Amino acid sequence: MLAQRILSTVVLLPLVLGAAYLGGPYFAVVVAAFALLGAFEFFRMVRKAGHAPYDAIGLALVAVLLVDAYYPYLGLWRWGIAAAVMLPLVWQILHKDAHGFLTNWALTLVGALYVGGLAAHMILLRNLPRGLPWLLLTCLVTWMCDSGAYFAGVRWGKRGFFVHISPHKTWEGAVGGFVSGLVTALLVGHWAGLALWQSFALGVVLVLGVIFGDLAESLLKRQVGVKDSGTLIPGHGGALDRADSLLFAGTIAYHFLLWLVL
């Protein structure tokens, strides 16, 4: 499993970093690919639990949210969300069987907002005035936190951490991830143009976002009874498994920088 994780990382990392460096449509396309795959995996997971979300509407809303992040002046999210709310209602009105409609309608909207709404912040983050160093800071903190948690958990993990959600997570792993992520934020923050207090504060909230972003997806998978969201990335699972922490981290970083730095 570790060998597969390393090999997948070696293959994917140049693609992600290259797209991040180029920015513009290149990065937006990579984010869109992961987000649409992640949303598809989300809808497939809830289908395994016996629900029937409106996949096409959900994926269309994800696409609209991502395009809106790249072209925010168009205000696409307003009519996109409105259409995603109204169309399933109209469809259901035209059909007699309303069994399970409320749950399916809610899952469609929640799935699209969870994946597409949060993933859109990665595009918004990259498009900030100093977007590249701030995006790299966010990604590095996320990856180091995940790696620190994994290796510390394997080496020293004994006491369970939110075991009702993820039975293999430990306090030792969480501490290892927290320390790794915070140290990375302090080291990279200066290069990214942040003051020491900004690097520390951003590091703390980012690490918490990484930890709870991972737990959030674990909670969703536990609800529907699956181990991974998919099998797309060997050693990691699906696209949503690989991007779950970044969904939270990118959103937190964008608003932190917008409110406290810019």
C-alpha positions as CSV (number, residue, x, y, z in Angstrom):
1,M,0.0,0.0,0.0
2,L,2.8,2.5,0.9
3,A,4.6,1.7,-2.4
4,Q,1.3,2.4,-4.3
5,R,0.8,5.6,-2.5
6,I,4.3,6.8,-3.3
7,L,4.0,5.8,-7.0
8,S,0.7,7.6,-7.4
9,T,2.1,10.7,-5.7
10,V,5.2,10.6,-8.0
11,V,2.8,10.5,-11.0
12,L,0.3,13.1,-9.9
13,L,2.5,15.6,-8.2
14,P,4.2,17.0,-11.3
15,L,0.8,17.4,-12.9
16,V,-0.7,19.3,-10.0
17,L,2.4,21.5,-9.4
18,G,2.8,22.2,-13.1
19,A,-0.8,23.3,-13.4
20,A,-0.5,25.4,-10.2
21,Y,2.6,27.1,-11.6
22,L,0.9,27.9,-15.0
23,G,-2.3,28.9,-13.3
24,G,-5.2,30.3,-15.4
25,P,-7.2,27.7,-17.4
26,Y,-4.6,25.0,-16.8
27,F,-5.1,24.9,-13.1
28,A,-8.8,25.4,-13.4
29,V,-9.1,22.4,-15.6
30,V,-7.2,20.2,-13.1
31,V,-9.4,21.4,-10.2
32,A,-12.5,20.8,-12.4
33,A,-11.4,17.3,-13.2
34,F,-10.9,16.3,-9.6
35,A,-14.1,18.1,-8.5
36,L,-16.3,16.4,-11.1
37,L,-14.7,13.0,-10.4
38,G,-15.1,13.6,-6.7
39,A,-18.8,14.6,-7.1
40,F,-19.4,11.6,-9.3
41,E,-17.9,9.4,-6.6
42,F,-20.1,11.1,-4.0
43,F,-23.3,10.4,-5.9
44,R,-22.2,6.9,-6.6
45,M,-21.5,6.3,-2.8
46,V,-25.0,7.5,-1.8
47,R,-26.5,5.4,-4.5
48,K,-24.9,2.3,-2.9
49,A,-26.8,3.3,0.3
50,G,-30.1,3.1,-1.6
51,H,-30.6,6.7,-2.6
52,A,-31.2,8.2,-6.0
53,P,-29.7,11.7,-6.3
54,Y,-30.1,13.6,-9.5
55,D,-26.5,13.1,-10.8
56,A,-26.7,15.2,-13.9
57,I,-28.1,18.2,-12.1
58,G,-25.5,17.8,-9.3
59,L,-22.6,17.5,-11.7
60,A,-23.9,20.5,-13.7
61,L,-24.1,22.6,-10.5
62,V,-20.5,21.6,-9.7
63,A,-19.4,22.7,-13.2
64,V,-21.3,26.0,-12.8
65,L,-19.6,26.7,-9.4
66,L,-16.2,26.1,-10.8
67,V,-16.7,28.3,-13.9
68,D,-18.1,31.0,-11.6
69,A,-14.9,30.8,-9.5
70,Y,-12.9,31.4,-12.7
71,Y,-15.2,34.1,-14.0
72,P,-16.7,35.6,-10.8
73,Y,-18.0,38.7,-12.5
74,L,-20.6,36.6,-14.4
75,G,-22.4,35.7,-11.2
76,L,-23.2,32.2,-12.5
77,W,-23.6,30.7,-9.0
78,R,-26.9,32.6,-8.5
79,W,-28.8,31.0,-11.4
80,G,-26.9,27.8,-11.1
81,I,-28.0,27.2,-7.5
82,A,-31.6,28.4,-8.3
83,A,-31.8,26.0,-11.3
84,A,-30.5,23.1,-9.2
85,V,-33.1,23.8,-6.5
86,M,-36.0,24.2,-8.9
87,L,-35.4,21.6,-11.6
88,P,-35.7,18.5,-9.4
89,L,-38.9,20.0,-7.9
90,V,-40.4,20.5,-11.4
91,W,-39.3,17.0,-12.4
92,Q,-40.9,15.4,-9.4
93,I,-44.1,17.4,-9.8
94,L,-44.4,15.9,-13.3
95,H,-44.0,12.3,-11.9
96,K,-46.4,10.6,-9.6
97,D,-44.0,8.6,-7.4
98,A,-42.5,10.9,-4.8
99,H,-41.0,8.2,-2.6
100,G,-37.6,9.3,-1.3
101,F,-37.7,12.6,-3.2
102,L,-36.8,14.9,-0.3
103,T,-33.7,12.9,0.6
104,N,-32.6,12.5,-3.0
105,W,-33.1,16.3,-3.6
106,A,-31.1,17.2,-0.5
107,L,-28.3,14.8,-1.3
108,T,-28.0,16.3,-4.8
109,L,-27.6,19.8,-3.5
110,V,-25.4,19.0,-0.6
111,G,-23.1,16.8,-2.7
112,A,-22.7,19.5,-5.3
113,L,-22.0,22.2,-2.7
114,Y,-19.7,20.1,-0.7
115,V,-17.5,19.1,-3.6
116,G,-18.0,21.9,-6.1
117,G,-18.5,24.8,-3.7
118,L,-15.4,24.0,-1.7
119,A,-13.2,23.0,-4.7
120,A,-14.1,26.4,-6.3
121,H,-12.0,28.1,-3.5
122,M,-8.8,26.5,-4.9
123,I,-9.4,28.4,-8.1
124,L,-10.2,31.6,-6.2
125,L,-7.1,31.1,-4.1
126,R,-4.8,30.7,-7.1
127,N,-6.3,33.8,-8.7
128,L,-5.5,36.1,-5.8
129,P,-2.7,38.6,-6.3
130,R,0.0,36.4,-4.7
131,G,-2.0,33.3,-5.5
132,L,0.8,30.9,-6.5
133,P,2.9,31.0,-3.2
134,W,-0.3,31.0,-1.1
135,L,-1.6,28.0,-3.0
136,L,1.7,26.2,-2.7
137,L,1.7,27.0,1.1
138,T,-1.8,25.5,1.4
139,C,-0.9,22.4,-0.5
140,L,2.4,21.8,1.3
141,V,0.8,22.2,4.7
142,T,-2.0,19.8,3.7
143,W,0.4,17.2,2.3
144,M,2.8,17.4,5.2
145,C,0.0,17.2,7.7
146,D,-1.4,14.1,6.0
147,S,2.0,12.5,5.7
148,G,3.0,13.4,9.3
149,A,-0.3,11.9,10.6
150,Y,0.2,8.7,8.6
151,F,3.8,8.0,9.6
152,A,3.3,9.1,13.3
153,G,0.2,6.9,13.5
154,V,2.0,3.9,12.0
155,R,5.1,4.4,14.3
156,W,3.5,5.4,17.6
157,G,-0.2,5.2,17.2
158,K,-2.0,3.6,20.2
159,R,-4.9,5.8,21.4
160,G,-7.9,6.1,19.2
161,F,-8.9,9.5,17.7
162,F,-12.5,9.8,16.7
163,V,-12.7,6.1,16.4
164,H,-16.5,6.2,15.9
165,I,-15.8,7.8,12.5
166,S,-12.4,6.3,11.5
167,P,-11.2,3.3,13.6
168,H,-7.6,3.5,12.4
169,K,-6.9,7.2,13.4
170,T,-4.9,7.8,16.5
171,W,-4.1,10.8,18.8
172,E,-0.4,10.2,18.1
173,G,-1.1,10.5,14.4
174,A,-3.2,13.6,14.8
175,V,-0.4,15.3,16.9
176,G,2.2,14.2,14.3
177,G,0.1,15.7,11.6
178,F,-0.5,18.9,13.5
179,V,3.1,19.5,14.3
180,S,4.2,18.7,10.7
181,G,1.7,21.0,9.2
182,L,2.4,23.9,11.6
183,V,6.1,23.7,11.1
184,T,5.6,23.7,7.3
185,A,3.4,26.8,7.6
186,L,6.1,28.6,9.7
187,L,8.9,27.7,7.3
188,V,7.1,28.4,4.1
189,G,5.0,31.3,5.3
190,H,7.9,33.8,5.2
191,W,8.6,32.8,1.6
192,A,4.9,33.3,0.8
193,G,5.1,36.9,2.1
194,L,3.4,36.4,5.4
195,A,4.3,37.9,8.8
196,L,5.2,35.4,11.5
197,W,1.9,35.7,13.3
198,Q,0.0,35.3,10.0
199,S,2.0,32.1,9.2
200,F,1.3,30.7,12.7
201,A,-2.4,31.6,12.7
202,L,-2.9,30.3,9.1
203,G,-0.9,27.2,10.0
204,V,-3.2,26.4,13.0
205,V,-6.5,26.9,11.1
206,L,-5.2,25.1,8.1
207,V,-4.0,22.0,10.0
208,L,-7.4,21.9,11.8
209,G,-9.1,22.1,8.4
210,V,-7.0,19.3,7.1
211,I,-7.8,17.1,10.0
212,F,-11.5,17.8,10.0
213,G,-11.7,17.7,6.2
214,D,-10.3,14.1,6.3
215,L,-12.7,13.2,9.1
216,A,-15.6,14.7,7.3
217,E,-15.2,12.4,4.3
218,S,-14.6,9.5,6.6
219,L,-18.0,10.4,8.3
220,L,-19.7,10.4,4.9
221,K,-18.2,7.0,3.9
222,R,-19.2,5.5,7.2
223,Q,-22.7,6.7,6.7
224,V,-23.0,4.8,3.4
225,G,-20.8,1.8,4.4
226,V,-17.9,2.1,2.0
227,K,-14.1,2.1,2.6
228,D,-13.0,4.4,-0.2
229,S,-14.9,6.8,-2.5
230,G,-13.4,5.1,-5.5
231,T,-10.4,3.2,-6.9
232,L,-9.1,5.8,-9.4
233,I,-5.8,6.5,-7.6
234,P,-3.9,3.3,-6.4
235,G,-3.0,3.5,-2.7
236,H,-5.2,6.5,-2.1
237,G,-8.7,5.5,-3.3
238,G,-10.8,7.8,-5.3
239,A,-10.4,11.5,-6.3
240,L,-12.5,12.5,-3.3
241,D,-10.3,10.5,-1.0
242,R,-7.3,12.4,-2.3
243,A,-8.9,15.9,-2.3
244,D,-11.0,15.7,0.9
245,S,-8.5,17.6,3.1
246,L,-7.8,20.2,0.4
247,L,-11.5,21.0,0.1
248,F,-11.4,22.3,3.7
249,A,-7.9,23.7,3.6
250,G,-8.3,25.7,0.3
251,T,-11.5,27.3,1.6
252,I,-10.0,28.3,4.9
253,A,-6.8,29.6,3.3
254,Y,-8.8,31.8,0.8
255,H,-11.0,33.4,3.4
256,F,-8.1,33.9,5.9
257,L,-6.0,35.6,3.3
258,L,-8.9,37.7,2.0
259,W,-9.9,38.9,5.5
260,L,-6.5,39.2,7.4
261,V,-3.8,39.6,4.8
262,L,-5.1,41.5,1.7
